[in-house]
Amino acid sequence: MHGSTLSRRLPACARVKRSPRGQIFRLVTSHEILASQRMDLFRLYSEVNGTGIVVDDAVKVFVEGLRDPARPRNCAPCLLGCLLAIQPGPQNKDILCDKFHDFWAAAIRFLTLDRTSEAIEALDAWMSETQCTCPTDSTLIANLHRLYMLFNLTSKRGAYGSLAVLVGNLNIIFGSTIRTVKAVQVANGRHKETLWPTSPEDLMPYGPHVTVKAVMMWASFLGPSHGPEAIVLLPTLMQICRSLVTPAIVSSPTVCQYICNQGSKICNSVSDTRLSDDPKKRDEAIVYFCADIKLITDFILTLTTQCDLSSAQLKQFQGGHETEFFEFISQAVKLLESPIIPPNDREEAKQWAKHLAIYGATLYIMGHLKIPKPLLHPTIRNAIDTSINTNMSPARTLWLLLNHFKRGQICCALECPESFQTASGAFQFQRCAGCRVVVYSSKECQVRAWKEKRLPHRDICKTMRQVMDVGGSQLDNPEKFMRSMKKAKISDAVQRECVVWLTRLFKMKSSPDGNVAVDKLDGGWFDLSKLAMTSLLI
């Protein structure tokens, strides 16, 4: 995540500080602010105004102001003053999620309401000109406005309205705070009733399709300089509302195209700025490039590793833009591994480049791209070679498959479409006590899967339990997992048996009709190994 939109409008003397590691953090970023800095902010405010603002009062103004999300009763500067006073973030997320349900509900209703571009422009004009009409202490309203004005919100990346600043900050807040809740507990109803959100529906009050559309409308409104801040909300939704929101993202005609176009603009911008004679301008462009590309990488990584996408869904998401997307990834990887990245950020940038290269390899293989491999960036070329590696060990493939199913939130019974988020009795979702790998939405599904003629679980449960007893605690590290298999003398034949069964289950669950050609594979271990890699290494 990168800094809040508010931070970009601070004067140069106050806007940026450097941490001991040399990284940039912004004074008013909801998820990066330090407690001491937050206290300095309130101390400064108290000195200037002779008073402080109670968080409860700021929350009350915020909620009342957005009571009608289509026609707010407070202007954007006032609501931004509320955010500055509340300062939601990971440090106080438990208090805020426990005590201020109305704050989160009002914010998400405002962000995800179905609006046209014309409606957003009208809202921008309204919230810039309206006089606050909430029946609240006028002194408090005045103090909130003064708190907002302390920061002299002028942007070096172009004039920006206070509504855009408000929307950018709200998205950052959700991305940094709500994303830290335990998704499974929210999905299956075991999340504490006192904490927000209590269910996936709390995050999507108007439904998944309207929510995704609203996010993309805000991204368009925020423009090329700040658009990535709008999509911060999507990885949060994918993590908590996985099976509900993924179809909406995949079927959206704008998400993939926006990511591709925005990513290309970000790369072109920093490439053009490298030619500038102004070192300050170059450094600022690189900071924003790193911040924005990290948001885009986070979206791609979440979509491809946590949403159980089938090949058909991935193709639907790309919508014929594989070549353009691949060109963006190639440009981004080249920049992330170039000397322009500050030395203290290069290690992290290499990780982003690696994640993008893996997705690029997937596009190259699945899209049958005609670009000669010698012309590809070495990192992408290595990812492609890894994806089609015929010598991958059984243990490595098994590690990939086990991780996939341990992350999964979909019932493993072949004819059951339910997930943690969609099942009416979601609290009944349980993992098989034997193998500790597959999950079922009900006892009936577990019994049916145990005797399923096409792929009976009873044929593999005991074998997978043997594997999990040895390597179940090492699934976070492939090298340790493989060493544990070798040390316990788990034979390649046993590992291959698990790989065959899990690969068939994966492909059967991915196929719309539940049938799959995996039973007709005649290439033996090579085909199954390749199938597992190209399906899961994304």
Contacts in CASP RR format, 6 or more apart in sequence:
PFRMAT RR
TARGET T0000
AUTHOR 0000-0000-0000
METHOD contacts of the structure
MODEL  1
MHGSTLSRRLPACARVKRSPRGQIFRLVTSHEILASQRMDLFRLYSEVNG
TGIVVDDAVKVFVEGLRDPARPRNCAPCLLGCLLAIQPGPQNKDILCDKF
HDFWAAAIRFLTLDRTSEAIEALDAWMSETQCTCPTDSTLIANLHRLYML
FNLTSKRGAYGSLAVLVGNLNIIFGSTIRTVKAVQVANGRHKETLWPTSP
EDLMPYGPHVTVKAVMMWASFLGPSHGPEAIVLLPTLMQICRSLVTPAIV
SSPTVCQYICNQGSKICNSVSDTRLSDDPKKRDEAIVYFCADIKLITDFI
LTLTTQCDLSSAQLKQFQGGHETEFFEFISQAVKLLESPIIPPNDREEAK
QWAKHLAIYGATLYIMGHLKIPKPLLHPTIRNAIDTSINTNMSPARTLWL
LLNHFKRGQICCALECPESFQTASGAFQFQRCAGCRVVVYSSKECQVRAW
KEKRLPHRDICKTMRQVMDVGGSQLDNPEKFMRSMKKAKISDAVQRECVV
WLTRLFKMKSSPDGNVAVDKLDGGWFDLSKLAMTSLLI
1 31 0 8 1.000
1 32 0 8 1.000
1 172 0 8 1.000
1 175 0 8 1.000
1 176 0 8 1.000
1 232 0 8 1.000
1 294 0 8 1.000
1 295 0 8 1.000
1 298 0 8 1.000
2 288 0 8 1.000
2 290 0 8 1.000
2 291 0 8 1.000
2 292 0 8 1.000
2 294 0 8 1.000
2 295 0 8 1.000
3 25 0 8 1.000
3 26 0 8 1.000
3 29 0 8 1.000
3 32 0 8 1.000
3 172 0 8 1.000
3 291 0 8 1.000
4 26 0 8 1.000
4 28 0 8 1.000
4 29 0 8 1.000
4 30 0 8 1.000
4 168 0 8 1.000
4 169 0 8 1.000
4 172 0 8 1.000
5 160 0 8 1.000
5 164 0 8 1.000
5 165 0 8 1.000
5 167 0 8 1.000
5 168 0 8 1.000
5 169 0 8 1.000
5 172 0 8 1.000
5 226 0 8 1.000
5 229 0 8 1.000
6 26 0 8 1.000
6 28 0 8 1.000
6 29 0 8 1.000
6 80 0 8 1.000
6 83 0 8 1.000
6 84 0 8 1.000
6 151 0 8 1.000
6 153 0 8 1.000
6 165 0 8 1.000
6 169 0 8 1.000
7 15 0 8 1.000
7 16 0 8 1.000
7 26 0 8 1.000
7 27 0 8 1.000
7 28 0 8 1.000
7 29 0 8 1.000
8 15 0 8 1.000
8 26 0 8 1.000
8 155 0 8 1.000
8 156 0 8 1.000
8 157 0 8 1.000
8 160 0 8 1.000
8 226 0 8 1.000
9 15 0 8 1.000
9 151 0 8 1.000
9 152 0 8 1.000
9 153 0 8 1.000
9 154 0 8 1.000
9 155 0 8 1.000
9 160 0 8 1.000
9 165 0 8 1.000
10 16 0 8 1.000
10 26 0 8 1.000
10 27 0 8 1.000
10 28 0 8 1.000
10 151 0 8 1.000
10 152 0 8 1.000
10 153 0 8 1.000
11 152 0 8 1.000
11 154 0 8 1.000
14 27 0 8 1.000
14 151 0 8 1.000
15 26 0 8 1.000
15 27 0 8 1.000
16 24 0 8 1.000
16 26 0 8 1.000
17 25 0 8 1.000
17 27 0 8 1.000
18 24 0 8 1.000
19 25 0 8 1.000
21 344 0 8 1.000
22 342 0 8 1.000
22 344 0 8 1.000
23 344 0 8 1.000
23 345 0 8 1.000
24 287 0 8 1.000
25 32 0 8 1.000
25 33 0 8 1.000
26 32 0 8 1.000
27 33 0 8 1.000
27 37 0 8 1.000
27 41 0 8 1.000
28 41 0 8 1.000
28 84 0 8 1.000
28 151 0 8 1.000
29 172 0 8 1.000
30 83 0 8 1.000
30 87 0 8 1.000
30 88 0 8 1.000
30 89 0 8 1.000
30 169 0 8 1.000
30 172 0 8 1.000
30 173 0 8 1.000
30 176 0 8 1.000
30 177 0 8 1.000
31 89 0 8 1.000
31 90 0 8 1.000
31 172 0 8 1.000
31 173 0 8 1.000
31 175 0 8 1.000
31 176 0 8 1.000
31 177 0 8 1.000
33 87 0 8 1.000
33 89 0 8 1.000
35 91 0 8 1.000
38 87 0 8 1.000
41 84 0 8 1.000
42 52 0 8 1.000
44 150 0 8 1.000
45 52 0 8 1.000
45 53 0 8 1.000
45 146 0 8 1.000
45 147 0 8 1.000
45 150 0 8 1.000
46 52 0 8 1.000
48 146 0 8 1.000
48 150 0 8 1.000
49 143 0 8 1.000
49 146 0 8 1.000
49 147 0 8 1.000
51 143 0 8 1.000
52 143 0 8 1.000
53 85 0 8 1.000
53 140 0 8 1.000
53 143 0 8 1.000
53 144 0 8 1.000
53 147 0 8 1.000
55 85 0 8 1.000
55 86 0 8 1.000
57 136 0 8 1.000
57 137 0 8 1.000
57 140 0 8 1.000
58 81 0 8 1.000
58 82 0 8 1.000
58 85 0 8 1.000
58 86 0 8 1.000
58 144 0 8 1.000
59 82 0 8 1.000
59 86 0 8 1.000
59 100 0 8 1.000
59 102 0 8 1.000
59 103 0 8 1.000
60 136 0 8 1.000
61 74 0 8 1.000
61 78 0 8 1.000
61 79 0 8 1.000
61 82 0 8 1.000
61 134 0 8 1.000
61 136 0 8 1.000
61 140 0 8 1.000
61 141 0 8 1.000
61 144 0 8 1.000
62 74 0 8 1.000
62 79 0 8 1.000
62 82 0 8 1.000
62 83 0 8 1.000
62 86 0 8 1.000
62 103 0 8 1.000
62 106 0 8 1.000
62 107 0 8 1.000
63 102 0 8 1.000
63 103 0 8 1.000
63 106 0 8 1.000
64 73 0 8 1.000
64 74 0 8 1.000
64 134 0 8 1.000
64 135 0 8 1.000
64 136 0 8 1.000
65 72 0 8 1.000
65 73 0 8 1.000
65 74 0 8 1.000
65 79 0 8 1.000
65 106 0 8 1.000
65 132 0 8 1.000
65 134 0 8 1.000
66 72 0 8 1.000
66 73 0 8 1.000
66 74 0 8 1.000
66 79 0 8 1.000
66 106 0 8 1.000
66 107 0 8 1.000
66 109 0 8 1.000
66 110 0 8 1.000
67 73 0 8 1.000
67 106 0 8 1.000
69 106 0 8 1.000
69 109 0 8 1.000
69 110 0 8 1.000
69 113 0 8 1.000
70 113 0 8 1.000
70 115 0 8 1.000
70 123 0 8 1.000
71 126 0 8 1.000
72 79 0 8 1.000
72 110 0 8 1.000
72 123 0 8 1.000
72 126 0 8 1.000
72 127 0 8 1.000
72 130 0 8 1.000
73 130 0 8 1.000
73 132 0 8 1.000
73 133 0 8 1.000
73 134 0 8 1.000
74 130 0 8 1.000
74 132 0 8 1.000
74 133 0 8 1.000
74 134 0 8 1.000
74 141 0 8 1.000
75 127 0 8 1.000
75 128 0 8 1.000
75 129 0 8 1.000
75 130 0 8 1.000
75 131 0 8 1.000
75 132 0 8 1.000
75 162 0 8 1.000
76 127 0 8 1.000
76 128 0 8 1.000
76 161 0 8 1.000
76 162 0 8 1.000
76 163 0 8 1.000
76 165 0 8 1.000
76 166 0 8 1.000
77 145 0 8 1.000
77 148 0 8 1.000
77 149 0 8 1.000
77 162 0 8 1.000
78 132 0 8 1.000
78 141 0 8 1.000
78 144 0 8 1.000
78 145 0 8 1.000
78 148 0 8 1.000
79 127 0 8 1.000
79 166 0 8 1.000
80 148 0 8 1.000
80 162 0 8 1.000
80 165 0 8 1.000
80 166 0 8 1.000
80 169 0 8 1.000
81 144 0 8 1.000
81 145 0 8 1.000
81 147 0 8 1.000
81 148 0 8 1.000
82 144 0 8 1.000
83 166 0 8 1.000
83 169 0 8 1.000
83 170 0 8 1.000
83 173 0 8 1.000
84 147 0 8 1.000
84 148 0 8 1.000
84 151 0 8 1.000
85 144 0 8 1.000
85 147 0 8 1.000
86 96 0 8 1.000
86 103 0 8 1.000
88 96 0 8 1.000
88 103 0 8 1.000
88 173 0 8 1.000
88 177 0 8 1.000
89 96 0 8 1.000
89 173 0 8 1.000
89 176 0 8 1.000
89 177 0 8 1.000
90 176 0 8 1.000
90 177 0 8 1.000
90 180 0 8 1.000
93 177 0 8 1.000
93 178 0 8 1.000
93 180 0 8 1.000
94 195 0 8 1.000
96 103 0 8 1.000
96 104 0 8 1.000
96 177 0 8 1.000
97 104 0 8 1.000
97 177 0 8 1.000
97 178 0 8 1.000
97 181 0 8 1.000
97 195 0 8 1.000
97 196 0 8 1.000
98 192 0 8 1.000
98 194 0 8 1.000
98 195 0 8 1.000
98 196 0 8 1.000
100 196 0 8 1.000
101 196 0 8 1.000
104 178 0 8 1.000
104 196 0 8 1.000
104 197 0 8 1.000
104 202 0 8 1.000
105 196 0 8 1.000
105 202 0 8 1.000
105 205 0 8 1.000
107 170 0 8 1.000
107 173 0 8 1.000
107 174 0 8 1.000
108 174 0 8 1.000
108 202 0 8 1.000
108 203 0 8 1.000
108 205 0 8 1.000
109 205 0 8 1.000
109 206 0 8 1.000
110 170 0 8 1.000
111 167 0 8 1.000
111 170 0 8 1.000
111 171 0 8 1.000
111 174 0 8 1.000
111 214 0 8 1.000
111 215 0 8 1.000
111 218 0 8 1.000
111 233 0 8 1.000
112 204 0 8 1.000
112 205 0 8 1.000
112 206 0 8 1.000
112 207 0 8 1.000
112 210 0 8 1.000
112 211 0 8 1.000
112 214 0 8 1.000
112 215 0 8 1.000
113 206 0 8 1.000
113 214 0 8 1.000
114 206 0 8 1.000
114 210 0 8 1.000
114 213 0 8 1.000
114 214 0 8 1.000
115 123 0 8 1.000
115 214 0 8 1.000
115 217 0 8 1.000
116 217 0 8 1.000
117 217 0 8 1.000
117 220 0 8 1.000
117 221 0 8 1.000
120 217 0 8 1.000
120 218 0 8 1.000
120 221 0 8 1.000
121 221 0 8 1.000
123 163 0 8 1.000
124 161 0 8 1.000
124 163 0 8 1.000
124 164 0 8 1.000
124 221 0 8 1.000
127 162 0 8 1.000
127 163 0 8 1.000
127 166 0 8 1.000
128 161 0 8 1.000
128 162 0 8 1.000
128 163 0 8 1.000
132 141 0 8 1.000
134 141 0 8 1.000
148 162 0 8 1.000
153 162 0 8 1.000
153 165 0 8 1.000
156 284 0 8 1.000
157 225 0 8 1.000
157 226 0 8 1.000
157 288 0 8 1.000
158 225 0 8 1.000
160 225 0 8 1.000
160 226 0 8 1.000
164 221 0 8 1.000
164 222 0 8 1.000
164 226 0 8 1.000
167 218 0 8 1.000
167 221 0 8 1.000
167 222 0 8 1.000
167 229 0 8 1.000
167 230 0 8 1.000
168 218 0 8 1.000
168 222 0 8 1.000
168 226 0 8 1.000
168 229 0 8 1.000
168 230 0 8 1.000
171 218 0 8 1.000
171 229 0 8 1.000
171 230 0 8 1.000
171 231 0 8 1.000
171 232 0 8 1.000
171 233 0 8 1.000
172 229 0 8 1.000
172 232 0 8 1.000
174 232 0 8 1.000
174 233 0 8 1.000
174 236 0 8 1.000
175 232 0 8 1.000
175 233 0 8 1.000
175 235 0 8 1.000
175 236 0 8 1.000
178 197 0 8 1.000
178 203 0 8 1.000
178 236 0 8 1.000
178 240 0 8 1.000
179 235 0 8 1.000
179 236 0 8 1.000
179 239 0 8 1.000
179 240 0 8 1.000
181 191 0 8 1.000
181 195 0 8 1.000
181 197 0 8 1.000
181 240 0 8 1.000
182 191 0 8 1.000
183 239 0 8 1.000
183 240 0 8 1.000
183 242 0 8 1.000
183 409 0 8 1.000
184 190 0 8 1.000
184 409 0 8 1.000
184 420 0 8 1.000
185 191 0 8 1.000
186 197 0 8 1.000
186 198 0 8 1.000
186 199 0 8 1.000
186 200 0 8 1.000
186 240 0 8 1.000
187 199 0 8 1.000
187 200 0 8 1.000
187 240 0 8 1.000
187 241 0 8 1.000
187 242 0 8 1.000
187 409 0 8 1.000
187 419 0 8 1.000
187 420 0 8 1.000
187 421 0 8 1.000
187 426 0 8 1.000
188 420 0 8 1.000
188 426 0 8 1.000
188 427 0 8 1.000
188 429 0 8 1.000
189 198 0 8 1.000
189 199 0 8 1.000
189 426 0 8 1.000
189 427 0 8 1.000
190 427 0 8 1.000
191 197 0 8 1.000
191 198 0 8 1.000
191 199 0 8 1.000
196 202 0 8 1.000
197 203 0 8 1.000
197 240 0 8 1.000
200 240 0 8 1.000
200 241 0 8 1.000
200 244 0 8 1.000
200 421 0 8 1.000
201 207 0 8 1.000
203 211 0 8 1.000
203 236 0 8 1.000
203 237 0 8 1.000
203 240 0 8 1.000
203 241 0 8 1.000
204 210 0 8 1.000
204 211 0 8 1.000
204 237 0 8 1.000
204 241 0 8 1.000
204 244 0 8 1.000
204 245 0 8 1.000
206 214 0 8 1.000
208 237 0 8 1.000
208 241 0 8 1.000
208 244 0 8 1.000
208 245 0 8 1.000
208 247 0 8 1.000
208 248 0 8 1.000
209 248 0 8 1.000
209 251 0 8 1.000
211 237 0 8 1.000
211 245 0 8 1.000
211 248 0 8 1.000
212 234 0 8 1.000
212 245 0 8 1.000
212 248 0 8 1.000
212 249 0 8 1.000
212 252 0 8 1.000
212 255 0 8 1.000
213 252 0 8 1.000
215 230 0 8 1.000
215 231 0 8 1.000
215 233 0 8 1.000
215 234 0 8 1.000
216 230 0 8 1.000
216 252 0 8 1.000
216 254 0 8 1.000
216 255 0 8 1.000
216 258 0 8 1.000
218 227 0 8 1.000
218 230 0 8 1.000
219 227 0 8 1.000
219 228 0 8 1.000
219 230 0 8 1.000
219 231 0 8 1.000
219 258 0 8 1.000
219 262 0 8 1.000
220 227 0 8 1.000
220 258 0 8 1.000
221 230 0 8 1.000
222 229 0 8 1.000
222 230 0 8 1.000
224 262 0 8 1.000
224 265 0 8 1.000
224 266 0 8 1.000
224 269 0 8 1.000
225 288 0 8 1.000
227 262 0 8 1.000
228 262 0 8 1.000
228 266 0 8 1.000
228 291 0 8 1.000
228 292 0 8 1.000
228 295 0 8 1.000
228 296 0 8 1.000
229 295 0 8 1.000
231 258 0 8 1.000
231 259 0 8 1.000
231 295 0 8 1.000
231 296 0 8 1.000
231 299 0 8 1.000
232 295 0 8 1.000
234 245 0 8 1.000
234 249 0 8 1.000
234 255 0 8 1.000
234 299 0 8 1.000
234 302 0 8 1.000
235 298 0 8 1.000
235 299 0 8 1.000
235 302 0 8 1.000
235 303 0 8 1.000
237 245 0 8 1.000
238 245 0 8 1.000
238 246 0 8 1.000
238 249 0 8 1.000
238 302 0 8 1.000
238 303 0 8 1.000
238 306 0 8 1.000
238 307 0 8 1.000
239 302 0 8 1.000
239 306 0 8 1.000
241 421 0 8 1.000
242 306 0 8 1.000
242 307 0 8 1.000
242 308 0 8 1.000
242 409 0 8 1.000
242 419 0 8 1.000
242 420 0 8 1.000
242 421 0 8 1.000
243 308 0 8 1.000
243 409 0 8 1.000
243 410 0 8 1.000
243 419 0 8 1.000
243 420 0 8 1.000
243 421 0 8 1.000
243 422 0 8 1.000
244 419 0 8 1.000
244 421 0 8 1.000
244 422 0 8 1.000
246 303 0 8 1.000
246 307 0 8 1.000
246 308 0 8 1.000
246 309 0 8 1.000
246 313 0 8 1.000
249 255 0 8 1.000
249 303 0 8 1.000
249 307 0 8 1.000
249 317 0 8 1.000
250 309 0 8 1.000
250 313 0 8 1.000
250 316 0 8 1.000
250 317 0 8 1.000
251 316 0 8 1.000
255 317 0 8 1.000
256 317 0 8 1.000
256 318 0 8 1.000
256 319 0 8 1.000
256 321 0 8 1.000
256 325 0 8 1.000
257 321 0 8 1.000
259 296 0 8 1.000
259 299 0 8 1.000
259 300 0 8 1.000
259 325 0 8 1.000
260 321 0 8 1.000
260 324 0 8 1.000
260 325 0 8 1.000
260 328 0 8 1.000
262 292 0 8 1.000
262 296 0 8 1.000
263 292 0 8 1.000
263 293 0 8 1.000
263 296 0 8 1.000
263 328 0 8 1.000
263 332 0 8 1.000
264 324 0 8 1.000
264 327 0 8 1.000
264 328 0 8 1.000
264 331 0 8 1.000
266 288 0 8 1.000
266 289 0 8 1.000
266 292 0 8 1.000
266 293 0 8 1.000
266 296 0 8 1.000
266 332 0 8 1.000
267 289 0 8 1.000
267 293 0 8 1.000
267 328 0 8 1.000
267 331 0 8 1.000
267 332 0 8 1.000
267 335 0 8 1.000
268 331 0 8 1.000
269 285 0 8 1.000
269 289 0 8 1.000
270 285 0 8 1.000
270 286 0 8 1.000
270 288 0 8 1.000
270 289 0 8 1.000
270 335 0 8 1.000
270 340 0 8 1.000
271 331 0 8 1.000
271 335 0 8 1.000
273 281 0 8 1.000
273 282 0 8 1.000
273 285 0 8 1.000
273 286 0 8 1.000
274 282 0 8 1.000
274 285 0 8 1.000
274 340 0 8 1.000
276 282 0 8 1.000
276 285 0 8 1.000
282 340 0 8 1.000
286 340 0 8 1.000
286 341 0 8 1.000
286 342 0 8 1.000
289 335 0 8 1.000
290 341 0 8 1.000
290 345 0 8 1.000
290 349 0 8 1.000
293 332 0 8 1.000
293 335 0 8 1.000
293 336 0 8 1.000
293 352 0 8 1.000
294 352 0 8 1.000
297 352 0 8 1.000
297 355 0 8 1.000
297 356 0 8 1.000
300 355 0 8 1.000
300 356 0 8 1.000
300 359 0 8 1.000
301 355 0 8 1.000
301 359 0 8 1.000
303 309 0 8 1.000
303 317 0 8 1.000
304 314 0 8 1.000
304 359 0 8 1.000
304 362 0 8 1.000
304 538 0 8 1.000
305 407 0 8 1.000
305 538 0 8 1.000
306 407 0 8 1.000
308 404 0 8 1.000
308 408 0 8 1.000
308 409 0 8 1.000
308 410 0 8 1.000
309 317 0 8 1.000
309 538 0 8 1.000
310 510 0 8 1.000
310 511 0 8 1.000
311 366 0 8 1.000
311 510 0 8 1.000
311 535 0 8 1.000
312 510 0 8 1.000
312 512 0 8 1.000
314 362 0 8 1.000
314 366 0 8 1.000
314 538 0 8 1.000
315 366 0 8 1.000
315 367 0 8 1.000
318 325 0 8 1.000
318 363 0 8 1.000
322 363 0 8 1.000
322 366 0 8 1.000
322 367 0 8 1.000
322 369 0 8 1.000
323 369 0 8 1.000
325 360 0 8 1.000
325 363 0 8 1.000
326 360 0 8 1.000
326 363 0 8 1.000
326 364 0 8 1.000
326 369 0 8 1.000
326 371 0 8 1.000
329 356 0 8 1.000
329 357 0 8 1.000
329 359 0 8 1.000
329 360 0 8 1.000
329 363 0 8 1.000
329 380 0 8 1.000
330 360 0 8 1.000
330 376 0 8 1.000
330 377 0 8 1.000
330 380 0 8 1.000
332 353 0 8 1.000
332 356 0 8 1.000
333 353 0 8 1.000
333 356 0 8 1.000
333 357 0 8 1.000
333 377 0 8 1.000
333 379 0 8 1.000
333 380 0 8 1.000
334 377 0 8 1.000
335 341 0 8 1.000
336 349 0 8 1.000
336 350 0 8 1.000
336 352 0 8 1.000
336 353 0 8 1.000
336 356 0 8 1.000
337 349 0 8 1.000
337 350 0 8 1.000
337 353 0 8 1.000
337 377 0 8 1.000
337 379 0 8 1.000
341 349 0 8 1.000
353 379 0 8 1.000
354 379 0 8 1.000
354 383 0 8 1.000
357 377 0 8 1.000
357 379 0 8 1.000
357 380 0 8 1.000
357 382 0 8 1.000
357 383 0 8 1.000
358 383 0 8 1.000
358 387 0 8 1.000
358 537 0 8 1.000
358 538 0 8 1.000
359 538 0 8 1.000
360 380 0 8 1.000
360 383 0 8 1.000
361 380 0 8 1.000
361 383 0 8 1.000
361 384 0 8 1.000
361 386 0 8 1.000
361 387 0 8 1.000
361 537 0 8 1.000
362 387 0 8 1.000
362 534 0 8 1.000
362 537 0 8 1.000
362 538 0 8 1.000
363 369 0 8 1.000
364 371 0 8 1.000
364 376 0 8 1.000
364 380 0 8 1.000
364 384 0 8 1.000
365 384 0 8 1.000
365 387 0 8 1.000
365 388 0 8 1.000
365 534 0 8 1.000
366 534 0 8 1.000
373 381 0 8 1.000
373 384 0 8 1.000
376 384 0 8 1.000
386 533 0 8 1.000
386 537 0 8 1.000
387 533 0 8 1.000
387 534 0 8 1.000
387 537 0 8 1.000
388 530 0 8 1.000
388 533 0 8 1.000
388 534 0 8 1.000
389 529 0 8 1.000
389 533 0 8 1.000
390 526 0 8 1.000
390 529 0 8 1.000
390 530 0 8 1.000
392 529 0 8 1.000
392 533 0 8 1.000
393 482 0 8 1.000
393 492 0 8 1.000
394 492 0 8 1.000
394 495 0 8 1.000
394 496 0 8 1.000
394 499 0 8 1.000
394 525 0 8 1.000
394 529 0 8 1.000
395 481 0 8 1.000
395 482 0 8 1.000
395 485 0 8 1.000
395 486 0 8 1.000
395 495 0 8 1.000
396 478 0 8 1.000
396 482 0 8 1.000
397 495 0 8 1.000
397 499 0 8 1.000
397 528 0 8 1.000
397 529 0 8 1.000
397 532 0 8 1.000
397 533 0 8 1.000
398 467 0 8 1.000
398 485 0 8 1.000
398 495 0 8 1.000
398 498 0 8 1.000
398 499 0 8 1.000
398 502 0 8 1.000
399 475 0 8 1.000
399 478 0 8 1.000
399 481 0 8 1.000
399 482 0 8 1.000
400 532 0 8 1.000
400 533 0 8 1.000
400 536 0 8 1.000
400 537 0 8 1.000
401 498 0 8 1.000
401 499 0 8 1.000
401 502 0 8 1.000
401 503 0 8 1.000
401 506 0 8 1.000
401 532 0 8 1.000
401 536 0 8 1.000
402 437 0 8 1.000
402 467 0 8 1.000
402 468 0 8 1.000
402 472 0 8 1.000
402 475 0 8 1.000
402 502 0 8 1.000
403 475 0 8 1.000
403 536 0 8 1.000
404 502 0 8 1.000
404 506 0 8 1.000
404 536 0 8 1.000
405 412 0 8 1.000
405 437 0 8 1.000
405 438 0 8 1.000
405 439 0 8 1.000
405 502 0 8 1.000
405 505 0 8 1.000
405 506 0 8 1.000
406 437 0 8 1.000
406 475 0 8 1.000
408 439 0 8 1.000
409 419 0 8 1.000
409 420 0 8 1.000
409 421 0 8 1.000
409 429 0 8 1.000
409 439 0 8 1.000
410 418 0 8 1.000
410 419 0 8 1.000
410 439 0 8 1.000
410 509 0 8 1.000
411 417 0 8 1.000
411 418 0 8 1.000
411 419 0 8 1.000
411 423 0 8 1.000
411 429 0 8 1.000
411 439 0 8 1.000
411 440 0 8 1.000
411 441 0 8 1.000
411 442 0 8 1.000
411 445 0 8 1.000
412 438 0 8 1.000
412 439 0 8 1.000
412 440 0 8 1.000
412 445 0 8 1.000
412 449 0 8 1.000
412 457 0 8 1.000
412 505 0 8 1.000
412 509 0 8 1.000
413 440 0 8 1.000
413 441 0 8 1.000
413 445 0 8 1.000
413 446 0 8 1.000
413 448 0 8 1.000
413 449 0 8 1.000
413 452 0 8 1.000
414 449 0 8 1.000
414 452 0 8 1.000
414 454 0 8 1.000
414 455 0 8 1.000
414 505 0 8 1.000
414 508 0 8 1.000
414 509 0 8 1.000
414 514 0 8 1.000
415 448 0 8 1.000
415 514 0 8 1.000
416 440 0 8 1.000
416 441 0 8 1.000
416 445 0 8 1.000
418 441 0 8 1.000
418 445 0 8 1.000
419 441 0 8 1.000
420 426 0 8 1.000
420 429 0 8 1.000
423 429 0 8 1.000
423 441 0 8 1.000
423 442 0 8 1.000
425 441 0 8 1.000
425 442 0 8 1.000
426 441 0 8 1.000
428 441 0 8 1.000
428 442 0 8 1.000
428 443 0 8 1.000
429 439 0 8 1.000
429 440 0 8 1.000
429 441 0 8 1.000
430 439 0 8 1.000
430 440 0 8 1.000
430 446 0 8 1.000
431 437 0 8 1.000
431 438 0 8 1.000
431 439 0 8 1.000
432 438 0 8 1.000
432 439 0 8 1.000
432 440 0 8 1.000
432 446 0 8 1.000
432 457 0 8 1.000
432 461 0 8 1.000
434 461 0 8 1.000
434 462 0 8 1.000
434 465 0 8 1.000
435 457 0 8 1.000
435 460 0 8 1.000
435 461 0 8 1.000
435 462 0 8 1.000
435 464 0 8 1.000
435 465 0 8 1.000
435 468 0 8 1.000
436 465 0 8 1.000
436 468 0 8 1.000
436 472 0 8 1.000
437 464 0 8 1.000
437 468 0 8 1.000
437 502 0 8 1.000
438 449 0 8 1.000
438 457 0 8 1.000
438 505 0 8 1.000
440 446 0 8 1.000
440 449 0 8 1.000
449 456 0 8 1.000
449 457 0 8 1.000
450 456 0 8 1.000
450 457 0 8 1.000
450 458 0 8 1.000
450 461 0 8 1.000
451 458 0 8 1.000
454 508 0 8 1.000
455 501 0 8 1.000
455 504 0 8 1.000
455 505 0 8 1.000
455 508 0 8 1.000
459 501 0 8 1.000
460 497 0 8 1.000
460 498 0 8 1.000
460 501 0 8 1.000
463 494 0 8 1.000
463 497 0 8 1.000
463 498 0 8 1.000
464 498 0 8 1.000
464 501 0 8 1.000
466 490 0 8 1.000
466 494 0 8 1.000
467 485 0 8 1.000
467 490 0 8 1.000
467 494 0 8 1.000
467 495 0 8 1.000
467 498 0 8 1.000
470 484 0 8 1.000
470 485 0 8 1.000
470 488 0 8 1.000
470 490 0 8 1.000
471 481 0 8 1.000
471 484 0 8 1.000
471 485 0 8 1.000
471 488 0 8 1.000
472 481 0 8 1.000
474 480 0 8 1.000
474 481 0 8 1.000
474 483 0 8 1.000
474 484 0 8 1.000
475 481 0 8 1.000
485 495 0 8 1.000
496 525 0 8 1.000
496 528 0 8 1.000
499 528 0 8 1.000
499 529 0 8 1.000
499 532 0 8 1.000
500 528 0 8 1.000
503 518 0 8 1.000
503 528 0 8 1.000
503 531 0 8 1.000
503 532 0 8 1.000
503 535 0 8 1.000
504 516 0 8 1.000
504 518 0 8 1.000
504 519 0 8 1.000
506 532 0 8 1.000
506 535 0 8 1.000
506 536 0 8 1.000
507 516 0 8 1.000
507 518 0 8 1.000
507 531 0 8 1.000
507 535 0 8 1.000
508 514 0 8 1.000
508 515 0 8 1.000
508 516 0 8 1.000
508 518 0 8 1.000
510 516 0 8 1.000
510 535 0 8 1.000
518 528 0 8 1.000
518 531 0 8 1.000
521 527 0 8 1.000
521 528 0 8 1.000
521 531 0 8 1.000
END
